[in-house]
Amino acid sequence: MRACLFLFALLIPVIAFSATPPAATPGVRTDSSRLARIRAQKMPAITAPVSFDTPAADAILAALEVFPPDNAWNLPVDDWPLHPNSKAIIAAIGPGKPLRYNADMGFVLVPPGQKKVEVKLTAYAGESDKGPFPVPDTAVIEGWPATFRRDPATKALTLDDAQRGRPSLDADRHGIIVDPVSRKLFEFYRLTKTDAGWTAEQASVFDLASNKLRPDGWTSSDAAGLPIFPSIVRYDELKRGKIEHALRVTISRTRRAYVHPATHFASQRKDETLPRMGERFRLRRDFDTSKFTPEVRIILDALKRHGMLVADNGIDWAISVAPDERIPVMNEELRSVKGSDFEVVTPPPGYTPPR
């Protein structure tokens, strides 16, 4: 999948964005109930790293405001207009292909005083933020623990094995660390522990209290230059009964272009029927979700309301779910949803992204 992270010398021209909040734009609204719910919670004290798949993490996440209300990840888009090329884009990806999910993106929550360490940056150091970074000894690697433990070939591996690249260093190996008190997000591509310390091919730092993007033309740990953490389907959301943000989706063939909030493309193809990085898809309003189990229905309702953003090249129509063993396996149900059940949407006329 990560072969998509190309370093291009030619960058897309910088677009001038106004500071006008999207909430003031006709047809664009924020989710006031989400904000009220989060701000009514008290952030628990955090004195040591907390893994995402624990009740302690659930309580912290309930009180964490991830980006401002007018951020692209948080906007309801159930009433946004269709992209004029929606049908052609769906046809180019595969209308008969199933919706899938990867139990891939875990993370660890750290206290604001977490010790910072150096991480040796390699392949994409030029498009990385600088360290040191608050990487704890318990940092989880993509797929840990559920994906490892559900596979007979890897279920005997330990967290240390996963951190050191076992069974393979060829995987994407994303690492995600969140400081919820300081509202800072640290994401790594191919994070690996060695005897000499941590290494990674790319490192990105996001301010969860800001709408600031990566520099135009820069990648992140995802090819589109987007953060991963805000897009993950988490256990605490499924338990609460509502996902209040857009999801992340991979598409195998994308275009040499990006659209807000993405900052980077990962293709040489110029076919306008292919989606751009950052392209937003929405599950059709008339899609019947009543036949699904509660967990799957929550995901599908989020895809109707908030949609999903193209974040990387990979398996078509694959979204990211936390590798939390408390989340049931949902493959068969999700696969009954097809590409033809989605549509491409675009912001209403006059929309100015916050930047």
C-alpha positions, 0 to 999 in steps of 0.5 A: 500500500505504501508504495503510494508515497511518492516525493514529487518535485512539482507541487500543486499551486497553493490555494488561498483560503479565507478565515471565514468559518464554514458555519457561516457558509450557506449549506454548511453546518457544524455538529453542535450536539457533538461539541456539547457532549464532549465539553460536558465531560471531564478529562480524567487524570492521565499519569501514564500511557494508556492503550486505546483498547481499555476502559480508561482510554474510553473515558479519556476519548469521551472528553477529547475534542478532536479538531475545531467544530468547523474542521473537515473531519467534523462537518456533517455532509448529508446535505452536500451536493453531488459531485458532477462526476460522481457516477463516473468516479464510482464506476472507475473505482468499482461499483460492484466491489464491497465495502471492507474494513481493516482492523489496523489503526491503534494508538496510545494516549500519553500524559503531557509530561511523557518523556520525549525521545529521538526517532530516526527519520529516513525515507520521508525525513524532508516532509516530516516534522522534527522531534523529539517525540513522546513515544512510550515503550508501550507504543502500539503498531498497526494491527496490534493487538486484534489483527495479530491475535486473530491470525494463527500465524501471528497470535503468538507474537508479543508487542515487542515483536510487533514493535521490532517488525515481526513478522515483516518490516514490509508492512505499513506499520503506522504508529499513532500517539495522542497527548489528549491534555495538550491536544497534540497528535503524533503519527509515524509511518513504519515506526520500528523499535531497534536496539539503538532506539526508534526509527520511522520513515515519516513523522507528522505532528498535528495540533488537535485544537487547530485547523492547520494543515500540512504544508501544501505538497507534503505527505504525512504518515498517510499519502494524502497528508491527512491525519489518521487518528480522527478517522478511526472507528473506535470502541467507545464510539460504537458503545456510545452509539454514534460516530461523529466524524468522517472515516478514512478510506483507501482506493487503489487507483487515485488521481494526481491531485488533491482537494481540501483537507488533503495536501499531497497526491500519490499517483501520476494518473490524470484521468478525471474519473479517478478520485483525488486524495481528500475526495469525500464519499457519502453512503446514499441517503436511501440505503437501508441500514435497518437489517444490520447489527448495531455496530455496523449500523452505527458505521453506516449511519456515520458514512451517511452523515459524515462520509469518508475521505480518500486518504491512501492508495490501497484496497478499494473501499476499505475503512479503518477500524481500531484493532480492539478485541472488544469490537466484533468482526464485521467483515461479512456484513460490511461486504454486503455494502457495494461501491454503487451504494456510495456517491461523491459529494462536494461542498456547497457553492461559496464554501471556504475551508478554514485554514 
